[in-house]
Amino acid sequence: MKLLPFLLGMGVGYVLGTRAGRERYEQLSKAYRRVADNPQVQAAAGVARAKAGEAVQAGVAVAKDKVAPSSNAGHEPSAPGRSATGNGTAR
């Protein structure tokens, strides 16, 4: 999880840049743009996006498996505190 330290560093840089004045902010902003526009950084971001997409798809598949109908198909689950007989009275 290398993204969190990067974002934290960007936040600290922003705060320090605004305290140092507009000129320092512009310096930091230019440095950020140079890094963000770097082809290697762009490639790494693309790989990270792809891996995140794969992780989301895997998570969705796991969730679907857990929510899939079980062996008691055709039976509605009763609400907590309710009778399974379906008469709606609490027991």
C-alpha positions in Angstrom: 0.0 0.0 0.0 2.4 2.7 -1.2 -0.4 5.0 -2.2 -1.2 6.1 1.3 2.3 7.5 2.1 2.4 9.3 -1.3 -1.0 10.9 -0.5 0.1 11.8 3.0 3.3 13.4 1.5 1.3 15.4 -1.0 -1.0 16.7 1.8 2.0 17.7 3.9 3.6 19.3 0.9 0.5 21.3 0.2 0.3 22.6 3.8 3.9 23.5 3.9 3.6 25.1 0.4 0.7 27.3 1.5 2.5 28.3 4.6 5.7 29.2 2.6 3.6 31.4 0.3 2.5 31.3 -3.3 6.0 31.0 -4.8 6.8 27.8 -2.8 3.3 26.5 -3.7 4.1 27.0 -7.4 7.4 25.2 -7.0 5.7 22.2 -5.3 2.9 22.3 -7.9 5.4 22.2 -10.8 7.3 19.3 -9.1 4.0 17.4 -8.7 3.1 17.9 -12.4 6.6 16.7 -13.5 6.1 13.5 -11.4 2.5 13.0 -12.4 3.3 13.4 -16.1 6.3 11.1 -16.1 5.6 8.1 -18.4 6.8 5.6 -15.8 4.4 7.0 -13.2 1.6 6.9 -15.8 2.4 3.2 -16.5 2.5 2.4 -12.8 -0.9 4.1 -12.3 -2.3 2.1 -15.2 -1.1 -1.1 -13.6 -2.5 -0.1 -10.2 -5.9 0.7 -11.8 -6.0 -2.7 -13.5 -5.1 -4.5 -10.3 -7.7 -2.6 -8.4 -10.3 -3.5 -11.0 -9.3 -7.2 -10.8 -9.6 -7.0 -7.0 -13.0 -5.5 -7.2 -14.2 -8.2 -9.6 -12.8 -10.9 -7.3 -14.6 -9.3 -4.4 -17.9 -9.2 -6.3 -17.5 -12.8 -7.2 -16.9 -13.8 -3.6 -19.9 -11.7 -2.5 -22.1 -13.3 -5.1 -21.1 -16.8 -3.9 -21.9 -15.9 -0.3 -25.3 -14.4 -1.3 -26.2 -17.2 -3.7 -29.4 -19.2 -2.9 -28.6 -22.0 -0.4 -30.1 -25.5 -0.2 -33.4 -24.2 1.3 -34.4 -22.7 -2.0 -38.0 -21.6 -2.1 -38.2 -20.8 1.6 -38.2 -17.2 2.7 -36.0 -16.5 5.7 -37.9 -15.3 8.7 -37.2 -11.9 10.2 -35.3 -11.9 13.5 -37.7 -12.5 16.4 -40.4 -13.9 14.1 -41.8 -17.3 13.8 -40.8 -19.4 10.8 -44.5 -20.4 10.4 -45.2 -17.2 8.5 -48.1 -16.1 10.8 -46.2 -12.9 11.7 -46.4 -13.3 15.5 -43.4 -12.6 17.6 -42.3 -15.3 19.9 
